């Protein structure tokens, strides 16, 4: 007999960065160069995309952002996080950990060139410096 779980609902709460627990088996890695770009992005835009955690504060999505915040000395800072209404099953946790990191879209290069060309160039210069 399988247990029926309540439908997942998500809400935002605040937690200290240092209280968020990295998932031991997070399959996402980041190169030192991309880590530096992420640091520059967080310094410029702050935390626009918030981490997602399980009820025990294990990080499901946002490991690299949390790592950068810690590296920047922001461990005591309260940040918004997304929490489920119940503990995710192991299967749900693993699935969301993967799904949250899969890019499903693609770039329309015509629009990028026409509308965002100047922004892209300026942004590339900013993150390279």
N, C-alpha and C positions, 0 to 999 in steps of 0.2 A: 504494500500500500504506500503510495507516494504522498508526501505532505504537500498540501496546497498553500502556496505562499501568497500573501497579499500583493496586489499590484504595486509596483514601485512608484513612489512619488518622491520628488526631490525638493529640497528647500535650502536656503542659504543661511548659514550661521557664521559667527566669527570664532576663530581659533588662533592661538599663537603659532607662528611658523614652526618654532622648535618642538611643538607638541605633535606635529604631523609625522607619521611613521612611514619611512620608505618601504615599499613592497620588496621583499628579498629577491623575488624572481622577476622583477620588471625587465621585459625584453628590450626596452628602448635604450639606446646608447646615444651619446652626443660627442662629436669631435671637439677638441679644444677650440678650434676656430669658430664653430657654431655656438659653443658655450659663451665665447666672448661676444658674439653677436646678440645672443639672448641677454647677456648682462647689459649691453648698450640699449637694447629695446626696453628692458625693465626700468632702466634709469630714465629713459626718455618718456615712456608711456605708462610707467608703473604697472600694476597687476591688473590688466584688462580682462584676461582670461583666467578665471579662478580655478584652483585645484578642486578635484573631486575626490572625496574620501569615503571610506566605509564607516560604519557606526563606531568602530574601534579606532578611527582616525588613520587607518592605513591608507596611504595614497593609492588611488586607482589611476588617476590621470593628473599630470602636472608635476611629475618628479623633478624634471629639469628646472622648472620655475622655482620650486621649493629649494632645490640645491643652490640656485643662484641667489635667492633671498638670504639663505644662510651664509653663503660666501660673502655677501654684501653687509653682513653684520646685522641683519634684520630679524634674527631669531625671536626676539621678545615682542615683535610687532604682531598686533591682531590683524588678521586678514579674513576676507570672506572665503568660505569654502562651500561646496555643494555636498549635502549629506542626504542619504536615502532615509525613508521612513522606517526601514527595517534593515537588518543585516543582509547583505547580499549573500546568496549561496556561492560556493566556490566556483561553480560553473558561470554564474552571472558575473562574478568579479573578474574572472579570466576573460570572458567574452568582452566585457566593457573595456577592460584594460587594452585589449587589441583594437576594438572598434573605434575607440576614442582617438586612436593614433593613425587611423587609416584615412588618407586623403581620398575623397570620392569625387571631387571636382577636378576640373582642368582649366587652364588659362585660355581665354579668347585673346590670342596674340594681337589681333587687329585692334581690339579695344585697348589692350595694354599700351600699344604703340601710340594710338591716337589720343587717348584720354589721360593716360598715366605715365607717358614717356618721361616727362620732366620730373615727376615724383620719383620714379624708379631710379633715374640717374642720381638725383639728389640723395635718395635713401642709400643707394650703394656707396656713394662717397662718404656719407655719414657713418655707416657701419664699418667701413674699411679704416676709418681714422680713429 
